């Protein structure tokens, strides 16, 4: 950048008292830094037993960390487990603390919610209340994973980085 003074209004900065000098501007790029943890807080052991998963989503803190927007939390349940219901709220199949749920496209087979935002240093907890189906064969191992794609800007601006080109790409935000 160049700082210039055009005191006489003639479109240049060469007259008496007019100056021009380079100016240094430093900008620090900040991005969200999300991580997700998941534990089985109530493991079902027999068909029909309750199963409770707790997901903890954390946005790191620090000078180079920003708010994460439009955080989509997805968890496709094992075919042997289903949520008690696909509603969000206290006593429901999905309980969220620490953020506002913007959208809920969940079914009893899969969690699919979008959180409004998670501030730098913020933590969100999502509890999934489910049941082992009555048809679960004895000795079955039930696997489960979750993902949290998110964006660095609120809304959908064209220049937004969203991780859509995969890990290590120019648009990578560290999809988990």
N, C-alpha and C positions, 0 to 999 in steps of 0.2 A: 504494500500500500504506500501511497505517496501523499503527504500532507502538503498542500500548496495554499498560498495566500495571493489572491488576485484583488489588490486594493483599489485599482483604478477601473475595474470592470471591463478590461479590453480582451478578456479571454486567455491571457497568458499570465505568467508570474515572473516577468523579467523587468518590470518597472521599479522605480525607487521604492525601497522598503518592502518589496514583494519577495517571497522566499518559497523554496520548495525543498523538502527533505523526506527521505524514506522513513517510514514508520514501521516498526516491528509489531506484529500482532501475534500472540500465541493463543491457540485454541486447544483445549483438551476434549477429546471425544469421550463421551460417557455412554455406557450401554448397561442394560440390565444384566445380572449374573445370577440366574436361577439354578437351583438344585432341587431335587425331589428325593424324599426318603419314604419308604413304605414298610409298615410292619403289620403282622397279623396280631391284633390285640385280643381277639377271641377266636381261636382255631376250632373249627368244628371237627369232630372225630367220627361221628355217625351221621347217616342220612337223616335229614330233617333238623340237624343241629344249626344253631346260629353261627355265623361267621362274620367277624368285624375286621375290616381293614382300615388302617389310619394312614393317610398320606400327609406328609408335611412338606410344604413348598416354601423355600426360603430364597429371598433376594439378598445377596451379599450387601455389605455396607462398605463405604469408602468413597473417596473423592472421584473415582472413575466409574462409579456405579450409579445408574439412574433407575427411575421407576419403570417397571415392566407393565405394559398395557395389553389388554385383550388376551389374557392368559387362558388358553384353552387346556382344560384338564381332561384327559381321556384315559379310560381304563376299561378294556374289554375283558369281562370276567370269563373265567373258565366255564365251559359248557355245563359243569356240574354245580355251579353256584348261580344264584340269582339274587338281585336286590329285593328287599322286602317290598319296596315300591320305588318309583322313579321320581318322587317328589323331593324338594329341597326344603329343609326346615327342621326344627327341634322335633325329635320323635319320629322322623321320616327315614326313608331309605338312605338319604344323603343329607349330611349335616356339615355345613361350612361355617368356619369362624375365621375372622381376620380379613375378609374381603366381601364385596358385594357380588352376587351372581347376576351377570347381565343376561345370559341365556342358559336354558337347560334343555338339551336335546337328548337327555338320558332315557334309557329303557331299562327294564329289569335285567337285561343281559349286558349292559354297558353304561358306564359313566361317561357323560359328554357335556361338560359345563364350560362356560366362558366367564372368567372373573374380570371385573372392571380394571383393576390394577393392583400391583403389589409394589409398594414404595421400597426404596433402598433401605436395607435393614429390616424389612418386614417379613412376617411369617404367616402363612395361611395353613389351616388344618382342615382336611376333608375326611370325614368318617363315612364309610360305606357299611351299612347294616344289611347283611344278607343271610341266606340260608342255603345249606347244602341240600340239593334236590333229593327227593326220596328214592330216586333211581341210581344214586351213586354206588358203583360196585365197591365192595370191600377191598382195601389195599390201594385205592386210587390216589395218585398224587395230584393235587390241585395247584396249577401254576397260575401266576398272575403278574402282569406288569402294567405300568402306567406311563404316560408321556405328557409333556407340558410345552407344546409349541407356544411361542409368544412373540410380541413385536416390541420395537423400541420406541414407537410413536403411537399416540392415541389416534384412533380412526384408521383410515386406509390410504395415506399419501403414497404416491407412486414411487418416491425415492426411499421408502422405508426398507430397512433390512429386516428380513423375517426368517432367515435360515432355510429358505426354500431350495437353495442349491446344494444343500448337504454340508456335512462336517468339513471344515477347512475351506469352504468356498467364500467368495467375497461377501455373501449375504448371511454367513454363518453367525448365529447368535448362541451357539452351544445347545442345540436341541438335546433333550435328555430322553 
